[in-house]
Amino acid sequence: MAAEKSTDVRQFLVFKIGDQEYGVDIQRVVTIIEKNMNIARIPKTPDFIKGVINLRGEIIPVMNIRKRFRLPEIEDTEETRIIVLKTDEIVIGIIVDAVAEVVRLTNDAIENITNYTNDVMMDYIYGVGKMNDKIVTILNIEKLIDINVA
């Protein structure tokens, strides 16, 4: 696989959890759905797994990203969405407060920040994208959905 050039442009879907913006690689996004789908609870799953949904005949686990980040839960709003993501291993939905936009970032606009803290949440972070006057936290989806990562 060829190394990524610093000028290569990647697209990220930006979503909100509270007042913080996060991004996921757009190539990982399958679809975005309204939160009003019936989520069936599954016993003996981690507390951040809300349950499963039936999306066009496929059973997909749904993660409560607020619980995964150890943030307080809030009531769903009209803006609440489920972003369905795919990795090499699994298709999974994540519940987010709102979907914001799609942004384009060059690789040199994404800075690695794992050296700044030893916070457990850092395991889920790929880096920080710098866009004009704002910052978007880019998530590492594989680690975010790995139930073996704290």
ROTORLO-849608 format. One line per field, with one value per residue: x, y, z of N, C-alpha, C in turn; residue in one letter; residue number from 1. Coordinates in nm, 3 decimals. Layout:
% residues N
n_X	c(X|...)
n_Y	c(Y|...)
n_Z	c(Z|...)
ca_X	c(X|...)
ca_Y	c(Y|...)
ca_Z	c(Z|...)
c_X	c(X|...)
c_Y	c(Y|...)
c_Z	c(Z|...)
code	c(A|...)
pos	c(NUM|...)
***
This chain:
% residues 150
n_X	c(0.084|0.059|0.229|0.062|0.044|0.128|-0.027|-0.250|-0.601|-0.858|-1.191|-1.420|-1.692|-1.855|-1.974|-2.173|-2.125|-2.260|-2.113|-1.889|-1.709|-1.672|-1.504|-1.538|-1.389|-1.515|-1.530|-1.587|-1.850|-2.171|-2.446|-2.676|-2.914|-3.238|-3.299|-3.528|-3.568|-3.651|-3.471|-3.348|-3.285|-3.002|-2.921|-2.650|-2.449|-2.188|-2.233|-2.230|-2.328|-2.617|-2.806|-2.956|-3.037|-3.263|-3.168|-3.267|-3.293|-3.056|-2.898|-2.777|-2.545|-2.578|-2.411|-2.397|-2.251|-2.207|-2.207|-1.987|-1.786|-1.797|-1.973|-2.252|-2.581|-2.830|-3.162|-3.308|-3.320|-3.469|-3.254|-3.091|-2.909|-2.833|-2.533|-2.428|-2.158|-1.882|-1.626|-1.328|-1.401|-1.669|-2.009|-2.153|-2.367|-2.356|-2.479|-2.539|-2.543|-2.597|-2.563|-2.322|-2.160|-1.978|-1.635|-1.328|-0.999|-0.647|-0.379|-0.172|-0.307|-0.403|-0.332|-0.141|-0.224|-0.172|0.043|-0.002|-0.158|-0.258|-0.509|-0.780|-0.968|-0.815|-0.734|-0.927|-0.891|-0.776|-0.655|-0.630|-0.814|-0.743|-0.923|-0.954|-1.083|-1.159|-1.155|-1.158|-1.209|-1.070|-1.180|-1.068|-1.208|-1.193|-1.077|-1.261|-1.493|-1.408|-1.471|-1.296|-1.125|-1.071)
n_Y	c(-0.118|0.218|0.494|0.759|1.077|1.402|1.594|1.467|1.452|1.390|1.291|1.362|1.272|1.487|1.500|1.576|1.557|1.668|1.983|1.932|1.851|1.570|1.354|1.107|0.889|0.929|0.718|0.505|0.529|0.397|0.458|0.713|0.735|0.821|0.847|0.725|0.455|0.123|-0.002|-0.298|-0.435|-0.617|-0.875|-0.893|-0.748|-0.502|-0.192|0.028|-0.062|-0.019|-0.182|-0.369|-0.307|-0.361|-0.324|-0.294|-0.574|-0.660|-0.732|-0.505|-0.400|-0.136|0.138|0.339|0.625|0.829|0.698|0.536|0.723|0.797|0.999|1.199|1.073|1.198|1.314|1.201|1.402|1.588|1.607|1.391|1.113|0.796|0.683|0.463|0.256|0.097|-0.141|-0.335|-0.559|-0.546|-0.418|-0.139|0.069|0.406|0.616|0.955|1.303|1.495|1.532|1.709|1.805|1.739|1.734|1.830|1.735|1.777|1.543|1.661|1.843|1.710|1.635|1.433|1.360|1.194|1.194|1.386|1.326|1.068|0.973|0.745|0.771|0.857|0.637|0.601|0.798|0.919|1.150|1.513|1.729|2.025|2.299|2.596|2.805|2.616|2.299|1.953|1.643|1.354|1.029|0.697|0.443|0.160|0.111|0.241|0.084|-0.157|-0.382|-0.467|-0.265|-0.033)
n_Z	c(0.000|-0.083|0.068|0.239|0.104|0.229|0.115|0.026|0.007|0.234|0.317|0.579|0.784|0.991|1.320|1.612|1.963|2.236|2.274|2.134|1.837|1.628|1.396|1.137|0.901|0.582|0.408|0.565|0.631|0.606|0.605|0.721|0.968|1.104|1.454|1.540|1.503|1.610|1.872|1.976|2.289|2.408|2.620|2.862|2.732|2.685|2.868|2.699|2.461|2.302|2.186|1.918|1.572|1.298|0.989|0.679|0.664|0.776|1.079|1.305|1.545|1.788|1.917|2.207|2.197|2.378|2.626|2.582|2.579|2.838|2.911|3.030|2.968|2.742|2.658|2.353|2.057|1.784|1.623|1.677|1.560|1.401|1.298|1.064|1.041|0.874|0.924|0.869|1.000|1.102|1.085|1.231|1.429|1.549|1.800|1.776|1.876|1.679|1.323|1.148|0.912|0.604|0.574|0.414|0.449|0.438|0.480|0.622|0.773|0.984|1.306|1.523|1.852|2.062|2.235|2.424|2.644|2.877|2.887|2.887|2.682|2.474|2.333|2.140|1.959|1.654|1.564|1.548|1.354|1.184|1.092|0.946|1.176|1.361|1.540|1.483|1.628|1.519|1.491|1.572|1.435|1.447|1.699|1.860|1.842|1.941|2.184|2.372|2.432|2.683)
ca_X	c(0.000|0.140|0.221|-0.024|0.116|0.072|-0.123|-0.369|-0.721|-0.953|-1.318|-1.467|-1.825|-1.844|-2.094|-2.159|-2.161|-2.256|-2.062|-1.764|-1.725|-1.590|-1.510|-1.504|-1.357|-1.639|-1.529|-1.639|-1.993|-2.265|-2.567|-2.715|-3.058|-3.299|-3.289|-3.657|-3.574|-3.663|-3.345|-3.376|-3.180|-2.941|-2.866|-2.509|-2.358|-2.135|-2.336|-2.231|-2.401|-2.758|-2.883|-2.940|-3.145|-3.278|-3.155|-3.284|-3.271|-2.928|-2.896|-2.660|-2.534|-2.578|-2.334|-2.424|-2.117|-2.196|-2.164|-1.851|-1.697|-1.825|-2.044|-2.391|-2.680|-2.931|-3.280|-3.297|-3.384|-3.494|-3.122|-3.023|-2.896|-2.747|-2.442|-2.390|-2.019|-1.826|-1.482|-1.294|-1.457|-1.808|-2.092|-2.207|-2.424|-2.324|-2.578|-2.475|-2.638|-2.632|-2.466|-2.293|-2.118|-1.865|-1.522|-1.212|-0.874|-0.524|-0.316|-0.090|-0.397|-0.442|-0.219|-0.147|-0.216|-0.166|0.151|-0.039|-0.231|-0.272|-0.651|-0.831|-1.038|-0.717|-0.728|-1.026|-0.865|-0.674|-0.585|-0.712|-0.815|-0.747|-0.996|-0.970|-1.086|-1.212|-1.085|-1.244|-1.140|-1.087|-1.186|-1.019|-1.330|-1.162|-1.058|-1.385|-1.592|-1.348|-1.522|-1.185|-1.055|-1.141)
ca_Y	c(0.000|0.340|0.587|0.875|1.204|1.503|1.677|1.388|1.504|1.290|1.347|1.315|1.310|1.551|1.492|1.642|1.500|1.792|2.093|1.885|1.792|1.453|1.315|0.971|0.880|0.913|0.586|0.409|0.554|0.322|0.540|0.789|0.715|0.888|0.768|0.669|0.310|0.041|-0.065|-0.412|-0.455|-0.749|-0.896|-0.925|-0.674|-0.386|-0.089|0.124|-0.119|0.012|-0.295|-0.394|-0.264|-0.435|-0.227|-0.361|-0.717|-0.689|-0.699|-0.420|-0.349|0.010|0.185|0.470|0.683|0.907|0.605|0.491|0.832|0.823|1.127|1.178|1.054|1.303|1.273|1.216|1.519|1.572|1.604|1.265|1.023|0.678|0.673|0.324|0.253|-0.035|-0.162|-0.462|-0.667|-0.535|-0.300|-0.098|0.203|0.486|0.720|1.086|1.411|1.561|1.526|1.849|1.833|1.663|1.824|1.778|1.771|1.715|1.467|1.748|1.920|1.620|1.624|1.327|1.422|1.090|1.220|1.494|1.278|0.923|0.950|0.625|0.809|0.879|0.515|0.610|0.917|0.910|1.278|1.633|1.799|2.170|2.362|2.740|2.846|2.513|2.172|1.834|1.525|1.244|0.906|0.568|0.362|0.023|0.107|0.286|-0.024|-0.275|-0.390|-0.500|-0.141|0.031)
ca_Z	c(0.000|-0.094|0.181|0.213|0.092|0.319|0.042|-0.006|0.073|0.283|0.361|0.708|0.828|1.122|1.402|1.743|2.092|2.314|2.192|2.072|1.704|1.598|1.256|1.095|0.759|0.505|0.344|0.663|0.654|0.522|0.594|0.840|0.985|1.219|1.576|1.581|1.479|1.729|1.911|2.065|2.389|2.411|2.755|2.887|2.645|2.757|2.887|2.588|2.347|2.326|2.137|1.775|1.483|1.173|0.880|0.550|0.680|0.842|1.221|1.329|1.682|1.799|2.032|2.265|2.202|2.502|2.732|2.549|2.619|2.980|2.922|3.072|2.861|2.727|2.582|2.208|1.999|1.641|1.558|1.709|1.445|1.408|1.184|1.044|0.995|0.845|0.936|0.805|1.081|1.146|1.057|1.360|1.435|1.667|1.825|1.791|1.904|1.552|1.213|1.113|0.775|0.551|0.554|0.343|0.518|0.391|0.588|0.708|0.860|1.093|1.398|1.623|1.986|2.165|2.330|2.515|2.761|2.884|2.907|2.821|2.560|2.367|2.251|2.033|1.877|1.548|1.561|1.551|1.226|1.197|0.982|0.968|1.316|1.451|1.552|1.482|1.677|1.425|1.568|1.522|1.445|1.489|1.845|1.923|1.849|2.003|2.321|2.462|2.467|2.796)
c_X	c(0.089|0.122|0.135|0.062|0.050|-0.030|-0.247|-0.487|-0.811|-1.079|-1.361|-1.609|-1.811|-1.978|-2.065|-2.202|-2.147|-2.209|-1.930|-1.794|-1.623|-1.604|-1.474|-1.480|-1.485|-1.645|-1.580|-1.790|-2.077|-2.388|-2.587|-2.866|-3.108|-3.302|-3.420|-3.673|-3.585|-3.529|-3.378|-3.257|-3.130|-2.879|-2.716|-2.414|-2.301|-2.239|-2.340|-2.292|-2.550|-2.847|-2.855|-3.060|-3.148|-3.278|-3.156|-3.248|-3.140|-2.935|-2.765|-2.658|-2.526|-2.509|-2.381|-2.288|-2.098|-2.149|-2.022|-1.749|-1.714|-1.884|-2.186|-2.483|-2.775|-3.050|-3.252|-3.370|-3.414|-3.363|-3.048|-3.024|-2.817|-2.663|-2.399|-2.253|-1.977|-1.676|-1.451|-1.364|-1.609|-1.876|-2.158|-2.265|-2.376|-2.428|-2.503|-2.583|-2.686|-2.523|-2.447|-2.266|-2.015|-1.755|-1.410|-1.087|-0.756|-0.462|-0.231|-0.175|-0.446|-0.319|-0.243|-0.133|-0.201|-0.054|0.113|-0.105|-0.232|-0.417|-0.695|-0.897|-0.941|-0.702|-0.819|-0.993|-0.749|-0.589|-0.682|-0.699|-0.830|-0.812|-1.020|-0.967|-1.143|-1.132|-1.187|-1.160|-1.172|-1.077|-1.125|-1.135|-1.300|-1.146|-1.185|-1.483|-1.537|-1.390|-1.412|-1.100|-1.136|-1.224)
c_Y	c(0.125|0.428|0.707|1.000|1.307|1.591|1.598|1.442|1.388|1.361|1.280|1.362|1.364|1.542|1.552|1.548|1.617|1.905|2.058|1.823|1.681|1.421|1.169|0.973|0.848|0.777|0.477|0.422|0.476|0.406|0.616|0.775|0.793|0.793|0.699|0.521|0.237|-0.028|-0.174|-0.432|-0.599|-0.769|-0.926|-0.864|-0.557|-0.275|0.014|0.067|-0.105|-0.106|-0.317|-0.338|-0.357|-0.331|-0.302|-0.509|-0.756|-0.643|-0.627|-0.376|-0.197|0.049|0.323|0.536|0.772|0.817|0.557|0.596|0.871|0.962|1.100|1.160|1.172|1.244|1.291|1.341|1.490|1.562|1.471|1.173|0.899|0.679|0.527|0.323|0.111|-0.032|-0.290|-0.578|-0.664|-0.412|-0.266|0.042|0.274|0.597|0.851|1.192|1.479|1.535|1.668|1.868|1.731|1.764|1.752|1.829|1.704|1.641|1.556|1.841|1.836|1.596|1.513|1.392|1.319|1.112|1.320|1.446|1.127|0.884|0.827|0.659|0.831|0.755|0.525|0.720|0.892|1.037|1.393|1.703|1.948|2.228|2.507|2.772|2.739|2.384|2.060|1.716|1.409|1.113|0.787|0.470|0.221|0.014|0.149|0.171|-0.151|-0.282|-0.426|-0.379|-0.071|0.142)
c_Z	c(0.000|0.028|0.142|0.207|0.182|0.249|0.000|0.073|0.111|0.328|0.491|0.732|0.970|1.194|1.538|1.856|2.188|2.225|2.123|1.936|1.683|1.451|1.237|0.945|0.681|0.437|0.436|0.683|0.553|0.497|0.725|0.850|1.106|1.336|1.613|1.549|1.612|1.756|2.012|2.159|2.382|2.549|2.752|2.784|2.727|2.764|2.774|2.460|2.378|2.288|1.990|1.700|1.363|1.062|0.748|0.557|0.745|0.988|1.252|1.475|1.681|1.930|2.076|2.288|2.325|2.616|2.707|2.593|2.766|3.002|2.969|2.952|2.859|2.652|2.433|2.164|1.853|1.563|1.580|1.587|1.483|1.281|1.176|0.975|0.964|0.869|0.860|0.874|1.098|1.087|1.190|1.349|1.560|1.679|1.851|1.814|1.776|1.450|1.163|0.964|0.731|0.524|0.480|0.415|0.449|0.509|0.678|0.795|0.977|1.180|1.499|1.761|2.097|2.266|2.438|2.644|2.762|2.913|2.827|2.688|2.443|2.279|2.130|1.932|1.780|1.545|1.568|1.417|1.248|1.072|1.016|1.117|1.409|1.442|1.556|1.529|1.583|1.503|1.495|1.542|1.494|1.640|1.919|1.942|1.912|2.149|2.421|2.498|2.574|2.744)
code	c(M|A|A|E|K|S|T|D|V|R|Q|F|L|V|F|K|I|G|D|Q|E|Y|G|V|D|I|Q|R|V|V|T|I|I|E|K|N|M|N|I|A|R|I|P|K|T|P|D|F|I|K|G|V|I|N|L|R|G|E|I|I|P|V|M|N|I|R|K|R|F|R|L|P|E|I|E|D|T|E|E|T|R|I|I|V|L|K|T|D|E|I|V|I|G|I|I|V|D|A|V|A|E|V|V|R|L|T|N|D|A|I|E|N|I|T|N|Y|T|N|D|V|M|M|D|Y|I|Y|G|V|G|K|M|N|D|K|I|V|T|I|L|N|I|E|K|L|I|D|I|N|V|A)
pos	c(1|2|3|4|5|6|7|8|9|10|11|12|13|14|15|16|17|18|19|20|21|22|23|24|25|26|27|28|29|30|31|32|33|34|35|36|37|38|39|40|41|42|43|44|45|46|47|48|49|50|51|52|53|54|55|56|57|58|59|60|61|62|63|64|65|66|67|68|69|70|71|72|73|74|75|76|77|78|79|80|81|82|83|84|85|86|87|88|89|90|91|92|93|94|95|96|97|98|99|100|101|102|103|104|105|106|107|108|109|110|111|112|113|114|115|116|117|118|119|120|121|122|123|124|125|126|127|128|129|130|131|132|133|134|135|136|137|138|139|140|141|142|143|144|145|146|147|148|149|150)
***
